[in-house]
Amino acid sequence: MKPILFPLFFLLILSLSLFFIWRIVYARMRQETEGQETSRERFKSQQFSSENAYASRDKNNILLYHKIEDKWEWGITRQRISQFEKQMKFLYKQGYKLMRLDLSGQEKNFTNDFDSENKKIFLTFDDGYESVYTHAFPILEKFGFSATVFLITGWVGKKNLWDINWGKKFNHLSWSQIEELKKFGFNFGSHTVNHPDLTKLNGKEVEYELLNSKNMIEDRLGERVEFLSYPFGKYNRSVQRIAEDIGYKNAFTICSGPKKFSDPYALGRLGIYLFDSSLTLHIKLNQTPIFWIEDMKGRIINQFANGTTLFKSKPKYDFCLKSEKPKSIFVKKV
Ligand SMILES: [Zn+2]
């Protein structure tokens, strides 16, 4: 790079960061006036049964990873393999137990378990990359951990052409790898069919993305899909309503500061990225006084990731193909 380009590059990064910070502050202000009301209404109107136990926690103890990969790429949502292993080892030594999201059996009682002796942490992976099988799984198996993987059903077994990553392509898990992970205690949620920004779709298109992905996973694996992860963490009230109507029990987004309560269809997760270490993981999980730095860092990274939505056009939906829709073995409300 020519020396003259360095200040220009620095200025570009600085102005982008300032723009994103402004967007975060603006979104926070709007959330103060609107979003909090939504959460409160929902909180009041629902008895928080075990089904909504994830929403009744005081602290955020759900981690979000993407790729566990040594191959270099422009994006920063990946973790290097050794970095991931160090973090898992650190958590194991601290006495934490990392597990999948689960609304059945013994794992029902999540409320404030974070502070209990059990030290439960829920581990999730978005996008369903092959590296979950090839790199993360052997490490997790060593420590007796499991996880929930959110799949983009239209891209299972394919390269990630849905993403903008300037040349580098990464494989997604195949169905046989998914089945193998299931045997070892992993479970799976929906990350839609095509990974679109759901807030830019109409109701019918959102329903297609949420219902077809759910049905596809249920049919392939023979187990109920209760969790949804919003692509890019983006949602609105209409998307939330459709998710609830279709039968999802919880829906997850990215980044969340400490909150006393939250919406079961907008549960935040702590994103772990390329620059994260065992120390920053500790800060995020324990929400120490400098947690706000990690929170802000995560929000800026997420805003950069949202850049994909500016370059990628909306998927084409052909509703004439309805007869090809997979039918779930489970009963649906819609
Ligand atoms: Zn994603």
Residues whose N, C-alpha, C, O or C-beta is under 5 A from the ligand:
A	BS01	ZN	D126 D127 P231 F232
